[in-house]
Amino acid sequence: MSSVADLAVADLAAADLPNIDFSQMRRIDPADYALPGEAFHPPRILLLYGSLRPRSFSRLVAEEARRLLDWHGCETRMFDPRDLPLVDGADPEHPKVRELRELAMWSEGMVWVSPERHGAMTGLMKTQIDWLPLSLGGIRPTQGKTLAVMQVCGGSQSFNAVNQMRILGRWMRMVTIPNQSSVARAFAEFGEDDRMKPSSYYNRIVDVTEELVKFTLMVRGRSNALVDRYSERVETAAEVSARVNQRSI
């Protein structure tokens, strides 16, 4: 990147990330995480959030994460879950279901942000995850992709939602990064402009996004090898399809 372009990016970042101390921010060099000669393109990250409230704090956290991922040079997309039907309540060709699945196929990594409600992730968050099939046309939309999990809390800090999402990520054979974020009393962490205030909670989101970019760069070119399994190599494609798409359940 030229120095003029560097300045333009830095000016844009400074304007859109007011909480950041840019003297301590580090641009991630793909060469540190990818194999020599490996083709580079911006990491493709899909962000999902778990509330439809007009002022959804899970959406606001996802937007803060998206700004940071954009600063790191990622290509980001955020799915709007409004009008997404309940699982099995509509045909998979429903426009919102098709949109979500196409975004999952496009992505190389994901960010899941859910409120904690009654000690668990929200039904809306689970619905989005449940619409992501383990297999789609012989391709696994989530297998080997990276995942970062975050939650927002109405009261004191807890980790029930992120722990549940970790279980789901593992079940879907995703590489869930070690770091995570849980924002306590989320309503107090955002100003009237819907931007997050400076805090240790915000700094943790910075940590999570940075780590997600690093893991995505390391994993995406090796995901097929990382998830290769003997037990599946001895099965036929038809047997695998029948096992992971059991309609009788």
N, C-alpha and C positions, 0 to 999 in steps of 0.2 A: 504494500500500500504506500502511495506517495505521501510526502510530508503534508501536502495540501489536503489530501483526503484524510490523513490522520487528524489534522486540526478540525476538519469538518465533523468527523465522527466524534471527537472529543467534545466539541461545542454542543453537538446534539445530545450526547450522553449527559453532560453537565446540566443541560436544561431539563432533561427528563428524569434525572436521578438525583434530586436535590439532597438526599440523605448520604450520598456516597462521598467518602474521602478518596478522591482519585489518586492521591499520592500512594495509597495502599492497595489500589485495584491492580490486578495483573491480567493482561490479555493472555489468553491461553494459546500457546503455539501448538498447532496440530502435530508438528514434527516431534514433539515430546511424547505423544501418545499413539501415533500411528506408525506403521511399518515404513521404512524407507521406500520411496517410490509409490506409495499407496495414493491413489487418486483422492483428492480432497474436494468436498463440497460442504456447504454449511450444514451442520447437524439439523435434522428435521424433527421438531419437537411439537407434540400435541398436548394441549392443556385442557383438563376436564375439571369442572367445579360442581358442587353439590347442593345448590340452593337457587330457588327462583324468586326469592324476595327482591323487591325493587332495589334495596340496598343490601346486596348479598356480600357478606364479608369473605366468603370463600371465593367469590368471583373477584373481589378487590385484591385478595392475596394472589390469585392466579394472574391478575393483570400486573401486579408488582413483579412477580416472577417472570412474566413475559417480557417486561421492559429490560430486566437484567439479562435474560437469554438473548434478546435482540442485541444488547450491547456486546455480548460475547460473539456475535456474528452468526447466531442461529437463525434458521427460518422457522417461524413459529405460527401455529394456528390454534385457535381456541374454539371449541365446540359449544354452541348455544343449545342447552338441553330442553329448551322450551318446546312443547308439542311432541316430545319424544314419547311414544306409547309405552305402556307397561310390557314387560317381556311376555311373549306369547299372546299378547292382546292385539297384535297386528301382524301382518305379513312382513317378512324380512325385506320386502321390496318397498315398504313404507319409506317415503322420502327422507325422513329424519334418521331412520335406521340405516338406510343406504349411505347417507352423508357421514354418519359416525363410523361405519365400517370402512368407507373409502379413506377417511382421515387416519384410521388405525393402520391401514395398509401402507399409506404414504409415510407414516412416521417412522423414525428410528429410535425415538425415546418419548416418554410421556411424563407429565406431571399431573397427579391426582390431588385435588384439594377438596376436603369435605368438612362441613360443620360436624360437631359431635352432638347428636340428638339422642336422648335417652341412653347415653352410654355407648353409642354406636355411630357408624357412618349413617348418612341419611339414605332413605329409600331411593331418592333420585340418583345419588352417587352409585348405589348398587345396581340400579336399573341400567345406567350407562355401561357399567362394567359387564353386566350380564348379557347385554346385546353384542358384546365382542365375542365371537365364537372362537373355540379352540382351533377349529379348522374351517377354512373357507376356500372351496374349490381346490383342495389339495395343498393350500398354503396356510400356515399358521400366522394369523395377523399380529400376535403378541410375542411369540416365541423368540427369545434371544434379544429382545429390545430392552432398553434401559427404562427404569422407572424411579421417580422421586415422589414421595408421599408427604403431604402436609395436612394439617387440620386447624380449624378455628374453634375456639371454645367460648361459650357465653359467660362462663364463670372461671374458676381456677383452672390452672393448666392440667390437662390429662392427656393420655396417649391411646385411648381405646380405638379411635377411628384410624389412626396411622397403623396401629398394630393389626387391625382387621385388614386394612388395605395391603399391608405387607404379606399377609397370608394369601390374599387373592393374587397378588403379583407373583408369588412363588408358584401357586397353583397354575397360573397361566404361563409359567416358564419364562418370566421376565427377570432381568438382572436388576434387582432393587438396590439402589445405592445405600451405603451405610448411614449417611446423614439424613435427617428429617427435621420437620418444623411443626411445632404446636404453639399457636398464638393464644394466650390466655386473655380473657376479657377483651375480645377483639373489637367490640364497640368503642372501647377507650383508646384503641391504637390507631384510629384513623381520624383525620381532620375533616372539616366541613367540605373540603375539596375532594374527598374520597381518596386521598393519598395517605400512605402509611407514615406515621410519625417516626423520627429516629428512635431506635431502641435496640436492646439486645435481641428482641424478636425479629426485627427487620434484618439485623446482621446475620441471624441464622438463615433467613431466606436467601441472603446473598451467598452464604456458604453452600446451601443446598444447590442453588442453580450452578454455581461454579463447579461443584463436584459432579453434577449431572452431565455437564458439557464434557468434562474429562473422561468420565466413564463411557459416554456415548462414542467419543472419538476412539477409545480403546476397543470397544466391544463390537461396533457395527460391522467392521470388516471381517470379524471372526465369529459372528453369532452362529452361523451354521455349524462350525466345528465345535463350539462350546456346548451346544445343545444336542449334538449327535449322540444317540443312545444305541447300545447293542440290542436291547429288547425290541426296539423298533426296527432295527436293520433286519431282524429275522422275520418280521411280519411283512405281508404284502400291503400295497397301498390300499387295497379294498378292505383289508382287515383293520388297518389303522382308522380309516374313515368310519367303518362300522362301530368301532370302539369309542371314538371321541364324539360321535353324533348319535348317541342313543336316544331315540325318540320316545322310548318307553319309560324314561325316568320322569 
